[in-house]
């Protein structure tokens, strides 16, 4: 990636080159040095620009957008790691493990997080969308999100994570249902072997519905909307689990059913 002296043209080149580097890292399954370590003056505008440019590469390759994933929606996690705000990335058809089988050969150092997923059944848009509007506009499921930073290690910051599309790499969904309790009260358990972790919807911004509303407001700033048929993964409810060949991870909810991922 070329060095930059701060001029606008050079900064545009930085954004474009970083997007290509990240795309190549994902394709080659080889982690690269975090961009913030190479460019300490990286701005949040540039980080978002890198993510958008990388999405442009995917579109030109003919890949299909299936939704969005949120990161850092847990206030406790943000405080623990010194993160000031959430972020989001995009989901694509190639990331979804429809049959629940995850091929680890295409990933670098994946982890899985249990989450509540939202399926938009009508358009959500605007600067004033709130949790109530979200709840009335779609259904919910449990999900396992696979995160796989394209950096050489997990030693990265918010800017790197944002540039990398919030580490989006894969996901498995359960069946979608109307919420029979307030979304903040939805329960889930992630199990793998002897490990079991439980959590509530309120871990995601106080409610996964508020997390979706936050995303819609962010999309509005970018002159976009949450379109019908798109999925939103609302953020990790518990700590993640490392994924290794042969591992099976199950997420279940008394309100929403379950989903399973099997690693090969």
C-alpha positions as CSV (number, residue, x, y, z in Angstrom):
1,X,0.0,0.0,0.0
2,X,1.5,3.4,-0.9
3,X,2.5,5.9,1.7
4,X,0.4,9.0,2.1
5,X,1.5,12.6,2.7
6,X,-2.0,13.6,3.7
7,X,-3.1,15.1,0.3
8,X,-6.7,14.2,-0.7
9,X,-5.7,12.2,-3.7
10,X,-3.2,10.2,-1.7
11,X,-5.8,9.5,1.0
12,X,-8.3,8.3,-1.7
13,X,-5.6,5.9,-2.9
14,X,-5.0,4.7,0.7
15,X,-8.7,3.8,1.0
16,X,-8.8,2.0,-2.3
17,X,-5.6,0.1,-1.7
18,X,-6.7,-0.9,1.8
19,X,-10.0,-2.3,0.4
20,X,-8.1,-4.4,-2.1
21,X,-5.7,-5.6,0.6
22,X,-8.5,-6.7,2.8
23,X,-10.3,-8.4,-0.1
24,X,-7.2,-10.3,-1.1
25,X,-6.6,-11.3,2.6
26,X,-10.0,-12.8,2.7
27,X,-9.6,-14.6,-0.6
28,X,-6.1,-15.9,0.2
29,X,-6.9,-16.7,3.9
30,X,-3.8,-14.8,5.0
31,X,-4.0,-12.1,7.7
32,X,-2.4,-8.7,7.1
33,X,-1.0,-6.0,9.4
34,X,-3.8,-3.7,10.8
35,X,-4.1,-0.6,8.8
36,X,-4.1,1.6,11.9
37,X,-0.6,0.4,12.7
38,X,0.6,1.4,9.2
39,X,-1.3,4.7,9.2
40,X,-1.7,6.1,12.7
41,X,-3.5,9.1,11.3
42,X,-6.3,7.0,9.8
43,X,-9.7,8.7,10.4
44,X,-13.2,7.2,11.0
45,X,-14.4,8.6,7.7
46,X,-11.5,6.7,5.9
47,X,-12.3,3.5,7.9
48,X,-15.9,3.6,6.8
49,X,-14.7,4.4,3.2
50,X,-12.5,1.3,3.2
51,X,-15.5,-0.9,4.2
52,X,-17.7,0.7,1.5
53,X,-15.0,0.3,-1.2
54,X,-14.6,-3.3,-0.3
55,X,-18.3,-3.8,-0.6
56,X,-18.0,-2.3,-4.1
57,X,-15.4,-4.9,-5.0
58,X,-18.0,-7.6,-3.9
59,X,-20.7,-6.0,-6.0
60,X,-18.6,-5.9,-9.1
61,X,-17.7,-9.6,-8.5
62,X,-21.5,-10.3,-8.6
63,X,-22.0,-11.2,-4.9
64,X,-25.4,-10.6,-3.3
65,X,-26.0,-8.5,-0.2
66,X,-28.1,-10.4,2.3
67,X,-28.0,-8.0,5.3
68,X,-25.9,-6.4,8.0
69,X,-24.2,-7.3,11.2
70,X,-23.6,-5.1,14.2
71,X,-20.5,-5.0,16.3
72,X,-19.7,-3.7,19.8
73,X,-23.4,-3.5,20.7
74,X,-22.7,-4.7,24.2
75,X,-21.9,-1.8,26.5
76,X,-20.0,-4.1,28.9
77,X,-17.8,-5.3,26.1
78,X,-17.1,-1.8,24.8
79,X,-16.2,-0.6,28.3
80,X,-13.9,-3.7,28.8
81,X,-12.1,-3.0,25.6
82,X,-12.1,0.8,25.6
83,X,-14.4,1.0,22.6
84,X,-16.5,4.2,22.3
85,X,-19.2,3.2,19.9
86,X,-20.7,0.3,17.9
87,X,-20.1,-0.3,14.2
88,X,-21.6,-2.4,11.5
89,X,-20.6,-4.5,8.4
90,X,-22.4,-6.2,5.5
91,X,-23.5,-9.8,5.1
92,X,-23.3,-11.5,1.7
93,X,-24.8,-14.7,0.3
94,X,-21.5,-16.6,0.3
95,X,-21.2,-16.1,4.0
96,X,-24.4,-18.0,5.0
97,X,-24.0,-21.6,5.9
98,X,-27.5,-22.7,4.8
99,X,-27.0,-26.3,5.9
100,X,-25.2,-25.4,9.1
101,X,-21.9,-26.7,7.9
102,X,-19.0,-24.2,8.1
103,X,-15.9,-24.8,5.9
104,X,-13.0,-23.5,8.0
105,X,-10.7,-23.9,5.1
106,X,-11.9,-20.5,3.8
107,X,-11.2,-18.7,7.1
108,X,-8.2,-17.4,9.0
109,X,-8.9,-17.5,12.8
110,X,-12.7,-17.7,13.2
111,X,-14.8,-17.3,16.3
112,X,-18.5,-17.6,16.7
113,X,-20.9,-15.4,18.7
114,X,-24.5,-16.2,19.6
115,X,-26.9,-13.4,18.5
116,X,-30.5,-12.5,17.9
117,X,-31.2,-11.9,14.2
118,X,-33.9,-9.7,12.7
119,X,-35.6,-10.2,9.4
120,X,-37.1,-7.0,7.9
121,X,-40.5,-7.7,6.4
122,X,-41.1,-4.1,5.3
123,X,-38.8,-1.2,4.6
124,X,-37.3,0.7,7.6
125,X,-35.8,4.1,6.9
126,X,-35.3,7.5,8.3
127,X,-33.6,9.4,11.1
128,X,-36.4,8.8,13.6
129,X,-36.8,5.0,13.5
130,X,-37.1,3.6,17.0
131,X,-37.2,0.1,18.6
132,X,-41.0,0.1,18.5
133,X,-41.1,0.6,14.8
134,X,-38.5,-2.1,14.3
135,X,-40.5,-4.6,16.4
136,X,-43.6,-4.0,14.3
137,X,-41.7,-4.5,11.0
138,X,-40.2,-8.0,11.2
139,X,-39.5,-11.3,12.9
140,X,-36.7,-12.7,15.1
141,X,-34.4,-15.8,15.1
142,X,-31.3,-17.0,17.0
143,X,-28.1,-16.9,15.0
144,X,-24.5,-17.8,15.2
145,X,-22.2,-15.2,13.7
146,X,-18.8,-16.1,12.5
147,X,-16.2,-13.3,12.9
148,X,-12.8,-13.7,11.2
149,X,-10.7,-10.5,11.2
150,X,-8.6,-10.3,8.1
151,X,-5.8,-8.9,10.3
152,X,-2.8,-11.1,11.3
153,X,-4.1,-11.3,14.9
154,X,-6.8,-10.0,17.2
155,X,-4.7,-7.0,18.1
156,X,-6.7,-4.4,16.3
157,X,-8.8,-1.3,17.2
158,X,-12.2,0.1,16.3
159,X,-10.9,1.7,13.1
160,X,-9.4,-1.5,11.9
161,X,-12.5,-3.5,12.7
162,X,-14.8,-0.9,11.0
163,X,-12.6,-1.0,7.9
164,X,-12.8,-4.8,7.9
165,X,-16.6,-4.7,7.8
166,X,-16.8,-5.5,11.6
167,X,-15.0,-8.8,10.9
168,X,-18.1,-10.3,9.2
169,X,-17.3,-13.7,7.8
170,X,-20.2,-16.1,8.2
171,X,-23.5,-16.8,9.8
172,X,-26.1,-19.5,10.5
173,X,-29.8,-18.7,11.2
174,X,-32.6,-20.4,13.0
175,X,-36.2,-20.0,11.9
176,X,-37.8,-16.6,12.2
177,X,-40.7,-16.0,14.5
178,X,-42.7,-13.0,15.9
179,X,-41.4,-12.0,19.3
180,X,-43.7,-13.3,22.0
181,X,-41.9,-11.2,24.6
182,X,-40.2,-7.8,24.3
183,X,-37.0,-8.3,22.3
184,X,-34.9,-7.2,25.3
185,X,-36.2,-10.2,27.2
186,X,-35.4,-12.8,24.6
187,X,-33.2,-15.5,26.0
188,X,-30.5,-17.7,24.4
189,X,-27.9,-20.3,25.4
190,X,-24.8,-21.2,23.4
191,X,-23.5,-24.7,23.9
192,X,-20.4,-26.6,22.7
193,X,-19.3,-29.7,24.4
194,X,-19.2,-28.9,28.2
195,X,-19.4,-25.1,27.5
196,X,-22.6,-23.3,28.0
197,X,-23.1,-19.5,28.0
198,X,-26.4,-17.7,28.4
199,X,-27.6,-14.2,27.8
200,X,-30.6,-11.8,27.2
201,X,-31.5,-9.6,24.3
202,X,-30.9,-6.5,26.5
203,X,-27.1,-7.2,26.1
204,X,-27.4,-5.7,22.6
205,X,-27.9,-1.9,23.2
206,X,-30.5,-2.6,25.8
207,X,-32.7,-4.4,23.2
208,X,-31.9,-6.0,19.8
209,X,-34.7,-3.9,18.4
210,X,-32.9,-0.7,19.5
211,X,-29.7,-2.1,17.8
212,X,-31.6,-2.5,14.6
213,X,-33.1,1.0,14.9
214,X,-29.5,2.3,15.4
215,X,-28.5,0.6,12.2
216,X,-31.4,2.1,10.3
217,X,-30.4,5.6,11.5
218,X,-26.9,5.0,10.4
219,X,-28.0,3.8,7.0
220,X,-30.1,7.0,6.7
221,X,-26.9,9.0,7.1
222,X,-25.6,7.1,4.1
223,X,-28.8,7.7,2.1
224,X,-29.8,4.1,2.4
225,X,-32.5,2.0,4.1
226,X,-33.1,-1.5,5.6
227,X,-34.9,-3.2,2.7
228,X,-37.4,-6.0,3.1
229,X,-35.8,-9.4,3.1
230,X,-32.5,-8.3,4.6
231,X,-31.2,-9.8,7.8
232,X,-29.6,-7.9,10.7
233,X,-27.4,-9.7,13.2
234,X,-27.7,-7.5,16.3
235,X,-24.4,-8.2,18.1
236,X,-22.8,-10.8,20.3
237,X,-24.8,-11.7,23.5
238,X,-22.1,-13.7,25.2
239,X,-18.3,-14.1,24.8
240,X,-17.3,-15.9,21.6
241,X,-16.0,-19.4,21.1
242,X,-13.0,-20.4,19.0
243,X,-13.9,-22.5,16.0
244,X,-11.9,-25.6,15.2
245,X,-12.5,-28.6,12.9
246,X,-15.0,-31.1,14.3
247,X,-16.6,-28.6,16.7
248,X,-20.4,-28.3,16.9
249,X,-21.9,-25.2,18.4
250,X,-25.6,-24.8,19.1
251,X,-27.6,-21.8,20.0
252,X,-31.1,-22.2,21.5
253,X,-33.8,-19.9,22.8
254,X,-37.1,-20.9,24.5
255,X,-38.8,-18.2,22.5
256,X,-37.2,-18.7,19.1
257,X,-35.9,-22.2,18.7
258,X,-32.4,-23.1,17.7
259,X,-29.6,-23.2,15.1
260,X,-26.5,-25.3,14.9
261,X,-23.1,-24.9,13.1
262,X,-20.8,-27.9,12.4
263,X,-17.2,-27.0,11.6
264,X,-15.4,-29.1,9.0
